[in-house]
Amino acid sequence: MPTIYLPVSLPPFLTGPLEAAHELAQEPSSKIRGMVVPGGFAVSEALLTSLPNLEIISVFGVGYDGVPISRCQQRGIRVTNTPDVLTEDVADIATALVLMTSRNLAAAERFTRASSWPQGAFPLAHALRGKTAGIVGLGRIGKAIAQRLIAHGLKIAYFGRQPQAVDYDYFNKLEELAERSDFLIVACPGGSSTKHLINAEVLTALGKDGTLINIARGSVVDETALVAALKAGSIRGAGLDVYENEPYVPAELIASDRVVLLPHVGSATHETRHAMAQLVVENLTAHFEENPLRTPVC
């Protein structure tokens, strides 16, 4: 029975099936052949060194930016993730953040609970129709977001490494996309290549009528620059589901009434998390039975 290392706690609906087919370990050792980590977990060089017989890392999430892919390839360690099964739920959250920021829904809900309505009507908000959503990264999730926002009457534009066969306006300069956008929606992978891709210059281009939405990785947005833009009023607002130092959220963001904050719930539904867990187990089973991996990264 192969031994699987779990460096952090994982939900019972994942650990249960794992335990049925594998021996689980909470400490590194030479007998460990597999490891399961949540998306975004940082797999250090020291950790890899402590696992000399590691064969596979199965990521419980779509993002694998915490895994040193080149080092794994050098050692022949396979890496898998859980794409596709969380696309729809994450796209739903992006759409929700667009609606919440444009219509001030979080503030409206607090207004109602505070019994403020009898003292006067809630302030007017902004409609979606006719606005432009600029999507940073038109992958699976980006396309699903675009489909939803088109239904709300928005126009779609996007930024990426190269144009795709879609009927949306393509920009190869991020600042130009930001300048065109009413909502700049971050849906690209995390990692060193996209760290602080959304910086002060991009936020300045987004402008005082623009809103930033991030459902990707916190590292993609320079939070210091975002806080400064919000304080200065150089952008209208932000809707965030991810942060640079999760689960810790900067006090300046918490204090700002220009921001809607969610606790990284993009894929947090029973249906999706169970499907992700099943895919983790299937990848491990395939590896140890010497069958093709379901969703290989490398």
C-alpha positions in Angstrom: 0.0 0.0 0.0 1.7 3.3 -1.1 2.3 5.9 1.6 0.9 9.4 0.9 2.1 12.5 2.7 -0.4 15.1 3.8 1.6 18.2 4.9 -1.6 20.1 5.9 -5.1 19.1 6.9 -7.5 18.2 4.2 -11.3 17.7 4.3 -12.6 14.3 5.4 -14.3 13.7 2.0 -10.8 13.6 0.5 -8.8 12.0 3.3 -11.5 9.2 3.7 -11.0 7.8 0.1 -7.3 8.3 0.3 -7.1 6.3 3.5 -9.0 3.5 2.0 -6.4 2.9 -0.6 -3.2 4.3 0.9 -1.3 4.7 4.1 -1.4 8.3 5.1 1.5 10.1 6.8 1.7 13.5 8.5 5.5 13.6 8.6 8.1 13.3 5.8 10.0 10.1 5.4 11.8 7.9 2.9 8.8 5.6 2.5 6.5 8.3 1.1 5.7 7.9 -2.6 2.9 10.4 -3.1 1.9 13.8 -1.7 -1.4 15.7 -1.7 -1.4 19.4 -1.2 -4.1 22.1 -1.6 -3.9 24.6 -4.5 -1.3 27.3 -3.9 0.6 25.3 -1.2 4.3 26.1 -1.4 6.3 23.0 -1.9 9.8 24.0 -0.8 13.1 22.5 -2.0 13.7 21.4 1.6 10.4 19.5 1.6 11.2 17.8 -1.7 14.7 16.8 -0.3 13.0 15.2 2.7 11.0 13.0 0.4 13.7 11.1 -1.6 11.3 8.5 -3.0 8.5 10.8 -3.9 6.9 9.9 -7.2 3.8 12.1 -7.6 2.3 15.3 -6.2 -1.5 15.6 -6.6 -2.7 19.1 -6.2 -6.2 19.5 -4.7 -7.0 22.6 -6.8 -6.4 24.0 -10.3 -3.5 26.3 -9.3 -0.2 24.6 -8.9 2.0 27.7 -8.7 3.4 26.6 -5.4 4.9 23.5 -6.9 8.4 23.8 -8.4 7.6 22.2 -11.7 11.1 22.3 -13.2 12.6 20.6 -10.1 9.9 18.0 -10.2 10.7 17.3 -13.9 14.4 16.9 -13.0 13.5 14.3 -10.4 10.9 12.6 -12.5 8.1 13.5 -10.0 4.7 13.6 -11.7 2.4 16.5 -10.9 -1.4 16.6 -11.3 -4.2 19.2 -10.5 -8.0 19.4 -10.7 -8.9 21.6 -13.7 -12.3 21.9 -15.3 -14.4 20.6 -12.4 -14.2 24.0 -10.7 -14.6 26.2 -13.7 -18.3 27.0 -13.4 -18.3 27.7 -9.7 -15.3 30.1 -10.0 -16.9 31.8 -12.9 -20.1 32.2 -10.9 -18.1 34.0 -8.1 -16.5 36.3 -10.6 -19.9 37.2 -11.9 -21.2 37.7 -8.4 -18.4 40.1 -7.6 -19.1 42.1 -10.7 -22.8 42.4 -9.6 -21.9 43.1 -5.9 -19.5 45.9 -6.8 -21.6 47.5 -9.5 -24.8 47.5 -7.5 -23.2 47.9 -4.0 -25.1 44.8 -2.9 -22.9 44.1 0.2 -23.5 47.6 1.4 -27.2 47.4 0.6 -27.5 44.2 2.6 -25.8 45.9 5.6 -28.0 49.0 5.1 -31.2 46.8 5.4 -30.0 44.9 8.4 -29.1 48.1 10.2 -32.8 49.2 9.7 -31.6 52.3 7.9 -34.2 52.1 5.2 -36.9 54.1 7.1 -34.4 57.0 7.3 -34.1 57.2 3.5 -33.5 55.2 0.3 -30.3 53.4 -0.4 -28.0 55.4 -2.8 -28.1 54.7 -6.5 -25.6 52.2 -8.0 -24.4 51.5 -11.5 -25.9 49.3 -14.2 -24.0 46.6 -16.1 -25.5 46.8 -19.5 -23.2 48.5 -22.1 -20.1 48.3 -19.9 -16.9 46.5 -20.9 -15.4 43.6 -19.0 -11.7 43.1 -19.7 -10.6 39.6 -18.8 -6.9 39.0 -17.9 -6.4 35.4 -19.1 -9.0 33.9 -21.4 -8.6 30.3 -20.4 -11.3 27.9 -19.3 -12.5 30.1 -16.4 -12.0 33.3 -18.4 -14.3 32.0 -21.2 -16.9 30.9 -18.7 -16.9 34.3 -17.1 -17.3 36.0 -20.5 -20.3 33.9 -21.3 -22.0 34.9 -18.1 -21.3 38.6 -18.4 -22.5 38.7 -22.0 -25.8 37.6 -20.7 -25.8 40.7 -18.4 -25.2 42.9 -21.4 -21.5 43.5 -21.1 -19.0 43.7 -23.9 -15.9 41.5 -23.6 -12.3 42.2 -24.2 -9.2 40.2 -23.1 -5.5 40.1 -22.6 -3.3 37.1 -23.1 -0.1 35.7 -24.6 -1.8 35.5 -28.0 -5.2 36.1 -29.7 -7.7 33.3 -29.7 -10.5 32.3 -32.1 -13.2 34.3 -30.3 -15.3 37.3 -31.1 -13.8 39.5 -28.4 -11.4 42.4 -28.7 -7.9 41.3 -28.0 -5.2 43.5 -26.4 -1.5 42.6 -26.2 -0.8 45.4 -23.7 -2.5 45.1 -20.4 -2.6 48.8 -19.7 -4.6 49.3 -22.9 -7.1 46.6 -21.9 -7.4 48.3 -18.5 -8.0 51.7 -20.1 -10.9 50.2 -22.2 -12.4 48.3 -19.2 -15.1 49.2 -16.7 -14.3 45.9 -14.9 -10.9 44.4 -15.1 -11.2 40.7 -14.2 -8.1 38.7 -13.2 -8.5 35.0 -14.3 -4.9 34.1 -15.2 -2.6 31.6 -13.4 -0.4 32.6 -10.4 3.3 32.1 -10.2 6.4 34.1 -10.7 5.5 35.0 -14.3 2.4 36.9 -13.3 3.4 38.2 -9.9 2.1 41.8 -9.5 1.0 41.8 -13.1 -1.7 44.1 -11.9 0.4 47.0 -10.7 0.1 50.7 -10.1 0.3 51.5 -13.8 -2.5 49.1 -14.7 -4.7 50.5 -11.9 -4.0 54.0 -13.1 -5.1 53.0 -16.6 -8.2 51.3 -15.2 -9.2 54.7 -13.9 -11.7 56.3 -11.5 -14.7 54.6 -13.1 -13.1 51.2 -13.2 -13.4 48.2 -10.8 -10.8 45.4 -10.3 -12.1 41.8 -9.8 -9.7 39.1 -8.7 -10.7 35.4 -8.6 -7.3 34.1 -9.7 -4.4 34.3 -7.3 -3.6 37.0 -4.8 0.0 37.2 -6.0 -1.2 38.6 -9.4 -2.2 41.9 -7.8 0.1 44.3 -6.1 -1.9 44.8 -2.9 0.1 47.8 -1.8 -0.7 49.5 -5.1 -4.3 48.5 -4.9 -4.7 49.9 -1.4 -3.2 53.2 -2.6 -5.5 53.3 -5.6 -8.5 52.8 -3.4 -7.5 55.4 -0.9 -6.8 57.9 -3.7 -10.1 57.1 -5.5 -8.1 56.5 -8.7 -10.3 53.4 -9.2 -13.9 53.0 -8.2 -13.6 49.8 -6.3 -12.6 46.1 -6.1 -14.1 42.7 -5.6 -11.6 40.2 -4.2 -11.8 36.5 -3.5 -8.0 35.9 -3.2 -5.2 37.7 -1.4 -1.4 37.8 -1.3 -1.1 36.4 2.2 -4.1 34.2 2.7 -5.9 33.8 5.1 -4.7 37.2 6.2 -6.4 40.3 4.6 -4.7 43.7 4.8 -6.5 45.9 7.4 -6.7 48.7 4.8 -8.8 46.5 2.5 -11.0 45.5 5.4 -11.6 49.1 6.4 -12.4 50.2 2.8 -16.0 50.7 1.8 -14.9 50.5 -1.8 -14.1 46.8 -1.6 -16.1 43.6 -1.5 -14.1 40.9 0.2 -14.8 37.1 0.0 -12.7 34.4 1.8 -11.5 32.5 -1.3 -14.8 30.7 -1.9 -14.5 30.4 -5.7 -14.7 26.6 -5.8 -16.3 26.2 -2.3 -19.4 24.2 -3.1 -20.1 20.6 -1.9 -20.4 19.5 -5.5 -17.2 20.9 -6.8 -15.0 20.1 -3.8 -16.1 16.5 -3.9 -15.4 16.3 -7.7 -12.0 17.8 -7.0 -11.3 15.2 -4.3 -12.4 12.4 -6.6 -10.0 13.6 -9.3 -7.1 13.7 -6.8 -7.8 10.1 -5.8 -8.2 9.0 -9.5 -4.8 10.6 -10.4 -3.0 8.8 -7.6 -4.7 5.5 -8.4 -3.8 5.8 -12.1 -0.2 6.5 -11.2 0.3 3.6 -8.8 -1.5 1.2 -11.2 0.8 2.5 -14.0 -2.1 3.9 -16.1 -2.3 7.3 -17.8 -2.9 10.2 -15.4 -6.3 11.9 -15.6 -5.0 15.5 -15.5 -1.2 15.6 -15.7 0.7 18.9 -15.3 4.0 17.2 -15.8 
